[in-house]
Amino acid sequence: MHTNATVVTNGTSATLELAGKTMQVSILNSPSGVTFSTAKPVRYSSDPALPTGGTDPSNDGVTVLVIDIPAGTNSIQVLFNPQWPDMTSNQFVTPPSVSIDKWSLTSHNQ
């Protein structure tokens, strides 16, 4: 994920801060070896070529939040939780884990 926020990672959690606002990002039910890291927003040699004459825009101030996943078959869930100043920590709710084949308009309601 590309972001202009300041990013601090700690294993399966990350804190993003921008303009005095904070968001907690968590990998839920993390399989072994899955963690957050950060990267620079640069084009890799394996990326598709730009159109002839094209150039990449400047990405000054941008950080890439990366989820590092070991090879294999994995299922991950990522929770983005804005930290609103008028809420207490016990008011933040993690939605239930619902397999994709059971998703509906109400499947994640508490």
MMTF fields as JSON, N, C-alpha, C and O atoms, coordinates in Angstrom:
{
  "mmtfVersion": "1.0.0",
  "mmtfProducer": "UNKNOWN",
  "numBonds": 439,
  "numAtoms": 440,
  "numGroups": 110,
  "numChains": 1,
  "numModels": 1,
  "chainsPerModel": [1],
  "groupsPerChain": [110],
  "chainIdList": ["A"],
  "bondAtomList": [4, 2, 8, 6, 12, 10, 16, 14, 20, 18, 24, 22, 28, 26, 32, 30, 36, 34, 40, 38, 44, 42, 48, 46, 52, 50, 56, 54, 60, 58, 64, 62, 68, 66, 72, 70, 76, 74, 80, 78, 84, 82, 88, 86, 92, 90, 96, 94, 100, 98, 104, 102, 108, 106, 112, 110, 116, 114, 120, 118, 124, 122, 128, 126, 132, 130, 136, 134, 140, 138, 144, 142, 148, 146, 152, 150, 156, 154, 160, 158, 164, 162, 168, 166, 172, 170, 176, 174, 180, 178, 184, 182, 188, 186, 192, 190, 196, 194, 200, 198, 204, 202, 208, 206, 212, 210, 216, 214, 220, 218, 224, 222, 228, 226, 232, 230, 236, 234, 240, 238, 244, 242, 248, 246, 252, 250, 256, 254, 260, 258, 264, 262, 268, 266, 272, 270, 276, 274, 280, 278, 284, 282, 288, 286, 292, 290, 296, 294, 300, 298, 304, 302, 308, 306, 312, 310, 316, 314, 320, 318, 324, 322, 328, 326, 332, 330, 336, 334, 340, 338, 344, 342, 348, 346, 352, 350, 356, 354, 360, 358, 364, 362, 368, 366, 372, 370, 376, 374, 380, 378, 384, 382, 388, 386, 392, 390, 396, 394, 400, 398, 404, 402, 408, 406, 412, 410, 416, 414, 420, 418, 424, 422, 428, 426, 432, 430, 436, 434],
  "bondOrderList": [1, 1, 1, 1, 1, 1, 1, 1, 1, 1, 1, 1, 1, 1, 1, 1, 1, 1, 1, 1, 1, 1, 1, 1, 1, 1, 1, 1, 1, 1, 1, 1, 1, 1, 1, 1, 1, 1, 1, 1, 1, 1, 1, 1, 1, 1, 1, 1, 1, 1, 1, 1, 1, 1, 1, 1, 1, 1, 1, 1, 1, 1, 1, 1, 1, 1, 1, 1, 1, 1, 1, 1, 1, 1, 1, 1, 1, 1, 1, 1, 1, 1, 1, 1, 1, 1, 1, 1, 1, 1, 1, 1, 1, 1, 1, 1, 1, 1, 1, 1, 1, 1, 1, 1, 1, 1, 1, 1, 1],
  "groupList": [{"groupName": "MET", "atomNameList": ["N", "CA", "C", "O"], "elementList": ["N", "C", "C", "O"], "formalChargeList": [0, 0, 0, 0], "bondAtomList": [1, 0, 2, 1, 3, 2], "bondOrderList": [1, 1, 2], "singleLetterCode": "M", "chemCompType": "L-PEPTIDE LINKING"}, {"groupName": "HIS", "atomNameList": ["N", "CA", "C", "O"], "elementList": ["N", "C", "C", "O"], "formalChargeList": [0, 0, 0, 0], "bondAtomList": [1, 0, 2, 1, 3, 2], "bondOrderList": [1, 1, 2], "singleLetterCode": "H", "chemCompType": "L-PEPTIDE LINKING"}, {"groupName": "THR", "atomNameList": ["N", "CA", "C", "O"], "elementList": ["N", "C", "C", "O"], "formalChargeList": [0, 0, 0, 0], "bondAtomList": [1, 0, 2, 1, 3, 2], "bondOrderList": [1, 1, 2], "singleLetterCode": "T", "chemCompType": "L-PEPTIDE LINKING"}, {"groupName": "ASN", "atomNameList": ["N", "CA", "C", "O"], "elementList": ["N", "C", "C", "O"], "formalChargeList": [0, 0, 0, 0], "bondAtomList": [1, 0, 2, 1, 3, 2], "bondOrderList": [1, 1, 2], "singleLetterCode": "N", "chemCompType": "L-PEPTIDE LINKING"}, {"groupName": "ALA", "atomNameList": ["N", "CA", "C", "O"], "elementList": ["N", "C", "C", "O"], "formalChargeList": [0, 0, 0, 0], "bondAtomList": [1, 0, 2, 1, 3, 2], "bondOrderList": [1, 1, 2], "singleLetterCode": "A", "chemCompType": "L-PEPTIDE LINKING"}, {"groupName": "VAL", "atomNameList": ["N", "CA", "C", "O"], "elementList": ["N", "C", "C", "O"], "formalChargeList": [0, 0, 0, 0], "bondAtomList": [1, 0, 2, 1, 3, 2], "bondOrderList": [1, 1, 2], "singleLetterCode": "V", "chemCompType": "L-PEPTIDE LINKING"}, {"groupName": "GLY", "atomNameList": ["N", "CA", "C", "O"], "elementList": ["N", "C", "C", "O"], "formalChargeList": [0, 0, 0, 0], "bondAtomList": [1, 0, 2, 1, 3, 2], "bondOrderList": [1, 1, 2], "singleLetterCode": "G", "chemCompType": "PEPTIDE LINKING"}, {"groupName": "SER", "atomNameList": ["N", "CA", "C", "O"], "elementList": ["N", "C", "C", "O"], "formalChargeList": [0, 0, 0, 0], "bondAtomList": [1, 0, 2, 1, 3, 2], "bondOrderList": [1, 1, 2], "singleLetterCode": "S", "chemCompType": "L-PEPTIDE LINKING"}, {"groupName": "LEU", "atomNameList": ["N", "CA", "C", "O"], "elementList": ["N", "C", "C", "O"], "formalChargeList": [0, 0, 0, 0], "bondAtomList": [1, 0, 2, 1, 3, 2], "bondOrderList": [1, 1, 2], "singleLetterCode": "L", "chemCompType": "L-PEPTIDE LINKING"}, {"groupName": "GLU", "atomNameList": ["N", "CA", "C", "O"], "elementList": ["N", "C", "C", "O"], "formalChargeList": [0, 0, 0, 0], "bondAtomList": [1, 0, 2, 1, 3, 2], "bondOrderList": [1, 1, 2], "singleLetterCode": "E", "chemCompType": "L-PEPTIDE LINKING"}, {"groupName": "LYS", "atomNameList": ["N", "CA", "C", "O"], "elementList": ["N", "C", "C", "O"], "formalChargeList": [0, 0, 0, 0], "bondAtomList": [1, 0, 2, 1, 3, 2], "bondOrderList": [1, 1, 2], "singleLetterCode": "K", "chemCompType": "L-PEPTIDE LINKING"}, {"groupName": "GLN", "atomNameList": ["N", "CA", "C", "O"], "elementList": ["N", "C", "C", "O"], "formalChargeList": [0, 0, 0, 0], "bondAtomList": [1, 0, 2, 1, 3, 2], "bondOrderList": [1, 1, 2], "singleLetterCode": "Q", "chemCompType": "L-PEPTIDE LINKING"}, {"groupName": "ILE", "atomNameList": ["N", "CA", "C", "O"], "elementList": ["N", "C", "C", "O"], "formalChargeList": [0, 0, 0, 0], "bondAtomList": [1, 0, 2, 1, 3, 2], "bondOrderList": [1, 1, 2], "singleLetterCode": "I", "chemCompType": "L-PEPTIDE LINKING"}, {"groupName": "PRO", "atomNameList": ["N", "CA", "C", "O"], "elementList": ["N", "C", "C", "O"], "formalChargeList": [0, 0, 0, 0], "bondAtomList": [1, 0, 2, 1, 3, 2], "bondOrderList": [1, 1, 2], "singleLetterCode": "P", "chemCompType": "L-PEPTIDE LINKING"}, {"groupName": "PHE", "atomNameList": ["N", "CA", "C", "O"], "elementList": ["N", "C", "C", "O"], "formalChargeList": [0, 0, 0, 0], "bondAtomList": [1, 0, 2, 1, 3, 2], "bondOrderList": [1, 1, 2], "singleLetterCode": "F", "chemCompType": "L-PEPTIDE LINKING"}, {"groupName": "ARG", "atomNameList": ["N", "CA", "C", "O"], "elementList": ["N", "C", "C", "O"], "formalChargeList": [0, 0, 0, 0], "bondAtomList": [1, 0, 2, 1, 3, 2], "bondOrderList": [1, 1, 2], "singleLetterCode": "R", "chemCompType": "L-PEPTIDE LINKING"}, {"groupName": "TYR", "atomNameList": ["N", "CA", "C", "O"], "elementList": ["N", "C", "C", "O"], "formalChargeList": [0, 0, 0, 0], "bondAtomList": [1, 0, 2, 1, 3, 2], "bondOrderList": [1, 1, 2], "singleLetterCode": "Y", "chemCompType": "L-PEPTIDE LINKING"}, {"groupName": "ASP", "atomNameList": ["N", "CA", "C", "O"], "elementList": ["N", "C", "C", "O"], "formalChargeList": [0, 0, 0, 0], "bondAtomList": [1, 0, 2, 1, 3, 2], "bondOrderList": [1, 1, 2], "singleLetterCode": "D", "chemCompType": "L-PEPTIDE LINKING"}, {"groupName": "TRP", "atomNameList": ["N", "CA", "C", "O"], "elementList": ["N", "C", "C", "O"], "formalChargeList": [0, 0, 0, 0], "bondAtomList": [1, 0, 2, 1, 3, 2], "bondOrderList": [1, 1, 2], "singleLetterCode": "W", "chemCompType": "L-PEPTIDE LINKING"}],
  "groupTypeList": [0, 1, 2, 3, 4, 2, 5, 5, 2, 3, 6, 2, 7, 4, 2, 8, 9, 8, 4, 6, 10, 2, 0, 11, 5, 7, 12, 8, 3, 7, 13, 7, 6, 5, 2, 14, 7, 2, 4, 10, 13, 5, 15, 16, 7, 7, 17, 13, 4, 8, 13, 2, 6, 6, 2, 17, 13, 7, 3, 17, 6, 5, 2, 5, 8, 5, 12, 17, 12, 13, 4, 6, 2, 3, 7, 12, 11, 5, 8, 14, 3, 13, 11, 18, 13, 17, 0, 2, 7, 3, 11, 14, 5, 2, 13, 13, 7, 5, 7, 12, 17, 10, 18, 7, 8, 2, 7, 1, 3, 11],
  "groupIdList": [1, 2, 3, 4, 5, 6, 7, 8, 9, 10, 11, 12, 13, 14, 15, 16, 17, 18, 19, 20, 21, 22, 23, 24, 25, 26, 27, 28, 29, 30, 31, 32, 33, 34, 35, 36, 37, 38, 39, 40, 41, 42, 43, 44, 45, 46, 47, 48, 49, 50, 51, 52, 53, 54, 55, 56, 57, 58, 59, 60, 61, 62, 63, 64, 65, 66, 67, 68, 69, 70, 71, 72, 73, 74, 75, 76, 77, 78, 79, 80, 81, 82, 83, 84, 85, 86, 87, 88, 89, 90, 91, 92, 93, 94, 95, 96, 97, 98, 99, 100, 101, 102, 103, 104, 105, 106, 107, 108, 109, 110],
  "secStructList": [7, 3, 3, 1, 1, 3, 3, 3, 3, 3, 6, 6, 3, 3, 3, 3, 3, 3, 6, 6, 3, 3, 3, 3, 3, 3, 3, 3, 6, 7, 7, 6, 6, 7, 3, 3, 3, 3, 3, 7, 7, 7, 7, 7, 6, 6, 1, 7, 7, 7, 7, 6, 6, 7, 7, 7, 7, 7, 7, 6, 6, 7, 3, 3, 3, 3, 3, 3, 7, 7, 1, 1, 7, 7, 7, 7, 3, 3, 3, 3, 3, 3, 7, 7, 6, 6, 7, 7, 4, 4, 4, 7, 7, 7, 7, 7, 7, 7, 7, 4, 4, 4, 7, 7, 1, 1, 6, 6, 7, 7],
  "xCoordList": [0.834, 0.0, 0.894, 1.805, 0.66, 1.402, 0.716, -0.506, 1.517, 0.957, 1.914, 3.13, 1.371, 2.181, 2.396, 3.113, 1.794, 1.916, 3.306, 4.014, 3.674, 4.855, 4.445, 3.397, 5.26, 4.892, 5.9, 7.109, 5.384, 6.205, 5.635, 4.457, 6.476, 6.008, 6.533, 7.588, 5.764, 6.143, 5.561, 4.529, 6.216, 5.73, 4.446, 4.444, 3.348, 2.063, 1.197, -0.002, 1.814, 1.067, 1.882, 3.109, 1.181, 1.818, 1.009, -0.213, 1.701, 1.051, 1.353, 2.514, 0.305, 0.45, 0.024, -1.03, 0.848, 0.517, 0.674, 1.667, -0.326, -0.311, -1.17, -2.327, -0.607, -1.333, -2.048, -3.192, -1.363, -1.939, -2.962, -3.546, -3.194, -4.149, -3.376, -2.29, -3.945, -3.286, -4.214, -5.426, -3.617, -4.35, -3.504, -2.307, -4.152, -3.509, -3.888, -5.056, -2.887, -3.12, -2.607, -1.477, -3.434, -3.064, -3.333, -4.326, -2.434, -2.673, -3.33, -2.724, -4.561, -5.306, -5.047, -4.863, -5.035, -4.845, -3.667, -3.765, -2.569, -1.414, -0.794, -0.471, -0.627, 0.131, 1.596, 2.061, 2.3, 3.69, 4.541, 4.464, 5.347, 6.281, 5.726, 6.467, 4.441, 3.84, 4.06, 3.681, 4.67, 4.961, 4.826, 4.804, 4.736, 4.789, 6.238, 7.083, 6.508, 7.767, 7.457, 6.316, 8.467, 8.284, 9.29, 10.319, 8.978, 9.864, 9.746, 8.815, 10.704, 10.646, 9.757, 9.691, 9.07, 8.176, 8.952, 8.901, 9.659, 10.486, 10.038, 9.45, 10.325, 10.017, 11.068, 12.268, 10.602, 11.494, 11.795, 11.031, 12.904, 13.279, 12.246, 12.144, 11.484, 10.462, 9.125, 8.214, 8.99, 7.752, 7.609, 8.61, 6.379, 6.184, 6.852, 6.932, 7.324, 7.972, 6.948, 5.768, 7.429, 6.577, 6.375, 7.204, 5.299, 5.128, 6.32, 6.965, 6.596, 7.71, 7.615, 6.575, 8.719, 8.767, 8.168, 8.231, 7.585, 6.958, 7.981, 9.046, 7.66, 8.514, 7.652, 6.465, 8.271, 7.564, 7.439, 8.374, 6.293, 6.162, 7.023, 7.399, 7.327, 8.067, 7.219, 6.014, 7.838, 7.142, 7.745, 7.801, 8.201, 8.785, 7.771, 6.606, 8.22, 7.354, 6.442, 5.628, 6.559, 5.696, 6.444, 7.622, 5.745, 6.268, 5.344, 4.133, 5.904, 5.109, 5.035, 6.062, 3.815, 3.602, 3.455, 2.569, 4.331, 4.426, 4.038, 4.373, 3.338, 3.122, 4.026, 3.862, 4.986, 5.913, 5.285, 4.987, 5.089, 4.42, 5.344, 5.779, 5.653, 6.476, 5.773, 4.549, 6.562, 6.002, 5.018, 5.181, 4.012, 3.013, 1.62, 1.439, 0.656, -0.733, -1.082, -0.989, -1.479, -1.808, -3.103, -3.468, -3.784, -4.96, -4.704, -4.428, -4.799, -4.573, -5.75, -6.483, -5.904, -6.917, -6.197, -5.408, -6.462, -5.823, -6.906, -7.872, -6.729, -7.681, -7.08, -6.0, -7.775, -7.399, -8.306, -9.526, -7.71, -8.491, -8.102, -7.134, -8.846, -8.555, -8.706, -9.614, -7.815, -7.847, -8.503, -7.82, -9.825, -10.564, -10.325, -10.351, -10.091, -9.746, -10.862, -10.572, -12.112, -13.21, -13.643, -14.674, -12.85, -13.191, -12.157, -10.999, -12.588, -11.675, -11.324, -12.029, -10.244, -9.763, -10.791, -10.808, -11.649, -12.643, -13.803, -14.647, -13.863, -14.911, -14.509, -15.357, -13.243, -12.8, -13.12, -12.785, -13.763, -14.243, -13.556, -13.492, -13.049, -12.507, -13.651, -14.278, -13.933, -15.045, -14.762, -13.603, -15.811, -15.607, -14.926, -15.043, -14.217, -13.596, -14.658, -15.253, -14.887, -15.921, -15.273, -14.682, -15.38, -14.796, -15.487, -16.676, -14.725, -15.208, -16.476, -17.322, -16.611, -17.811, -19.068, -20.177, -18.899, -20.033, -20.275, -21.132, -19.538, -19.722, -21.111, -21.645, -21.684, -22.957, -22.951, -21.963, -24.037, -24.114, -24.119, -23.832, -24.439, -24.506, -23.57, -23.588, -22.77, -21.961, -20.919, -20.481, -20.518, -19.502, -20.06, -19.302, -21.383, -22.008, -21.737, -21.605, -21.657, -21.428, -22.735, -22.742],
  "yCoordList": [-1.146, 0.0, 1.228, 1.321, 2.162, 3.425, 4.435, 4.578, 5.133, 6.11, 7.269, 7.103, 8.428, 9.587, 9.629, 10.499, 8.713, 8.683, 8.207, 7.556, 8.546, 7.96, 6.574, 6.415, 5.561, 4.176, 3.562, 3.632, 2.961, 2.205, 0.79, 0.597, -0.197, -1.583, -2.313, -1.983, -3.322, -4.151, -5.538, -5.881, -6.33, -7.679, -7.659, -7.292, -8.052, -8.132, -6.896, -6.912, -5.819, -4.571, -3.417, -3.483, -2.363, -1.151, 0.04, -0.035, 1.137, 2.379, 3.411, 3.655, 4.017, 5.072, 6.377, 6.451, 7.424, 8.746, 9.778, 9.789, 10.652, 11.717, 12.868, 12.671, 14.053, 15.27, 15.125, 15.555, 14.513, 14.358, 13.249, 13.079, 12.494, 11.383, 10.069, 9.976, 9.052, 7.753, 6.645, 6.695, 5.634, 4.431, 3.226, 3.165, 2.272, 1.006, 0.008, -0.104, -0.719, -1.743, -3.053, -3.119, -4.097, -5.378, -6.512, -6.504, -7.49, -8.743, -9.67, -10.012, -10.079, -10.926, -12.394, -12.778, -13.206, -14.66, -14.953, -15.777, -14.279, -14.332, -15.724, -16.326, -16.236, -17.471, -17.233, -16.093, -18.271, -18.162, -17.466, -17.791, -16.51, -15.839, -14.653, -14.015, -14.321, -13.182, -11.928, -11.898, -10.9, -9.672, -8.463, -8.586, -7.289, -6.022, -5.576, -5.886, -4.849, -4.131, -2.901, -2.697, -2.088, -0.928, -0.976, -1.646, -0.256, -0.192, 1.193, 1.947, 1.502, 2.753, 2.544, 1.434, 3.591, 3.464, 3.572, 4.592, 2.516, 2.523, 1.41, 0.414, 1.602, 0.608, -0.514, -0.249, -1.753, -2.91, -3.334, -3.048, -4.01, -4.455, -5.421, -5.561, -6.085, -7.037, -6.364, -7.022, -5.055, -4.332, -4.149, -4.1, -4.046, -3.791, -2.475, -1.535, -2.43, -1.214, -0.099, -0.34, 1.127, 2.293, 2.466, 2.006, 3.114, 3.418, 4.246, 4.94, 4.17, 4.913, 6.387, 7.022, 6.919, 8.316, 8.579, 9.705, 7.556, 7.737, 7.792, 7.183, 8.516, 8.578, 8.385, 8.713, 7.849, 7.691, 9.038, 9.838, 9.307, 10.558, 10.477, 9.388, 11.618, 11.673, 11.074, 11.314, 10.313, 9.725, 10.211, 9.466, 11.47, 12.025, 11.959, 12.315, 11.505, 11.444, 10.243, 10.125, 9.338, 8.16, 6.953, 6.743, 6.17, 4.911, 3.801, 3.999, 2.642, 1.476, 0.561, 0.116, 0.284, -0.693, -2.05, -2.249, -2.977, -4.275, -5.377, -5.305, -6.387, -7.6, -8.665, -9.071, -9.111, -10.152, -11.508, -11.819, -12.314, -13.602, -14.693, -14.622, -15.703, -16.806, -17.541, -17.498, -18.208, -18.981, -20.017, -20.548, -20.285, -21.272, -20.684, -19.584, -21.415, -20.985, -20.393, -21.063, -19.142, -18.444, -17.677, -17.267, -17.491, -16.636, -15.625, -15.994, -14.337, -13.313, -12.348, -12.186, -11.722, -10.694, -9.482, -9.61, -8.307, -7.086, -6.127, -5.844, -5.637, -4.722, -3.325, -3.126, -2.355, -0.943, -0.291, -0.271, 0.243, 0.747, 2.192, 2.421, 3.184, 4.585, 4.813, 4.274, 5.608, 5.901, 7.258, 8.278, 7.268, 8.514, 9.056, 8.291, 10.367, 10.933, 10.849, 10.865, 10.762, 10.733, 9.317, 9.136, 8.3, 6.917, 6.341, 6.757, 5.383, 4.666, 3.33, 2.858, 2.73, 1.495, 0.367, -0.461, 0.302, -0.776, -0.571, -1.457, 0.59, 0.828, 0.341, 0.243, 0.041, -0.466, -1.954, -2.717, -2.358, -3.731, -4.406, -3.851, -5.606, -6.412, -7.244, -8.009, -7.108, -7.863, -9.362, -9.775, -10.173, -11.621, -12.111, -11.501, -13.217, -13.857, -14.687, -15.593, -14.365, -15.051, -15.522, -14.721, -16.811, -17.316, -16.642, -16.327, -16.429, -15.641, -16.235, -15.496, -17.54, -18.143, -17.89, -18.211, -17.324, -17.011, -15.501, -15.076, -14.692, -13.237, -12.849, -13.438, -11.853, -11.264, -9.816, -9.35, -9.116, -7.72, -7.605, -6.534, -8.685, -8.625, -9.613, -9.703, -10.343, -11.408, -10.926, -11.701, -9.677, -9.173, -8.3, -7.693, -8.237, -7.463, -8.126, -9.346, -7.315, -7.826, -8.19, -8.638],
  "zCoordList": [0.0, 0.0, 0.0, 0.823, -0.893, -0.921, -0.002, -0.024, 0.803, 1.729, 1.944, 1.857, 2.223, 2.602, 4.107, 4.603, 4.835, 6.289, 6.7, 5.931, 7.927, 8.553, 9.013, 9.639, 8.709, 8.996, 9.962, 9.745, 11.031, 11.972, 12.012, 12.313, 11.708, 11.71, 12.938, 13.479, 13.365, 14.498, 14.276, 14.852, 13.448, 13.17, 12.378, 11.203, 13.011, 12.316, 12.533, 12.254, 13.034, 13.182, 12.621, 12.536, 12.243, 11.735, 12.219, 12.354, 12.477, 12.857, 11.789, 11.463, 11.242, 10.24, 10.87, 11.502, 10.701, 11.234, 10.139, 9.411, 10.031, 9.029, 9.535, 9.906, 9.547, 9.926, 11.264, 11.417, 12.234, 13.562, 13.691, 14.76, 12.64, 12.654, 12.659, 12.088, 13.309, 13.429, 12.958, 13.169, 12.31, 11.927, 12.324, 12.042, 12.984, 13.303, 12.218, 11.845, 11.713, 10.704, 11.284, 11.767, 11.238, 11.834, 10.864, 10.136, 10.864, 10.145, 11.155, 12.171, 10.885, 11.809, 11.507, 10.352, 12.549, 12.389, 11.472, 10.563, 11.715, 10.821, 10.738, 11.762, 9.515, 9.363, 9.769, 9.765, 10.107, 10.531, 9.469, 8.284, 9.908, 9.014, 8.265, 7.518, 8.43, 7.743, 8.595, 9.766, 8.012, 8.746, 7.829, 6.604, 8.458, 7.738, 7.596, 8.436, 6.527, 6.361, 5.518, 5.101, 5.271, 4.412, 3.278, 3.368, 2.21, 1.048, 0.426, 0.709, -0.417, -1.179, -2.394, -2.922, -2.85, -4.008, -5.321, -6.008, -5.648, -6.864, -7.806, -7.384, -9.073, -10.093, -10.014, -9.934, -10.036, -10.029, -11.462, -12.384, -11.626, -12.974, -13.542, -14.761, -12.691, -13.148, -13.467, -13.971, -13.18, -13.483, -14.99, -15.705, -15.476, -16.909, -17.309, -16.518, -18.539, -19.043, -19.181, -19.433, -19.011, -19.256, -20.751, -21.536, -21.165, -22.584, -23.077, -22.292, -24.331, -24.906, -24.522, -24.694, -23.999, -23.588, -22.219, -21.727, -21.59, -20.281, -19.166, -19.259, -18.124, -16.943, -15.704, -15.692, -14.669, -13.398, -12.712, -12.751, -12.082, -11.322, -10.068, -9.633, -9.498, -8.247, -7.135, -7.064, -6.29, -5.145, -3.84, -2.862, -3.82, -2.605, -1.468, -1.642, -0.317, 0.859, 0.908, 1.824, -0.066, -0.11, 0.462, 0.173, 1.272, 1.804, 1.342, 1.241, 1.063, 0.698, 1.921, 2.434, 2.383, 3.447, 2.768, 1.936, 3.132, 2.459, 3.442, 4.625, 2.956, 3.738, 3.146, 1.995, 3.949, 3.522, 3.832, 4.986, 2.782, 2.923, 2.394, 1.245, 3.212, 2.717, 1.573, 1.448, 0.753, -0.361, 0.171, 1.269, -0.618, -0.24, -0.361, -0.883, 0.119, 0.084, 1.436, 2.464, 1.424, 2.665, 2.503, 1.401, 3.605, 3.649, 4.756, 5.898, 4.405, 5.417, 5.456, 4.48, 6.598, 6.79, 7.358, 8.296, 6.797, 7.255, 7.751, 7.043, 8.968, 9.591, 9.624, 10.179, 9.031, 9.077, 10.11, 9.947, 11.172, 12.29, 12.599, 13.324, 12.059, 12.38, 13.879, 14.511, 14.435, 15.865, 16.075, 16.166, 16.151, 16.31, 17.709, 18.673, 17.843, 19.155, 20.192, 21.388, 19.783, 20.745, 21.123, 21.772, 20.716, 21.043, 22.003, 22.006, 22.815, 23.693, 23.05, 22.158, 23.5, 22.875, 22.916, 22.006, 23.937, 23.997, 23.028, 22.888, 22.351, 21.358, 19.966, 19.08, 19.766, 18.467, 18.389, 19.295, 17.312, 17.186, 16.0, 14.903, 16.24, 15.156, 14.582, 15.314, 13.283, 12.71, 12.741, 12.798, 12.705, 12.732, 11.458, 10.395, 11.59, 10.439, 9.721, 10.305, 8.452, 7.666, 6.369, 5.646, 6.072, 4.828, 3.644, 3.698, 2.58, 1.443, 0.825, 0.32, 0.86, 0.28, 1.129, 0.702, 2.311, 3.188, 3.299, 4.073, 2.544, 2.584, 2.102, 1.162, 2.756, 2.348, 2.825, 3.391, 2.598, 3.039, 4.566, 5.1, 5.271, 6.734, 7.43, 8.658, 6.693, 7.289, 8.29, 9.14, 8.207, 9.119, 10.232, 10.989, 10.332, 11.403, 12.741, 12.831, 13.764, 15.122, 15.784, 16.93]
}
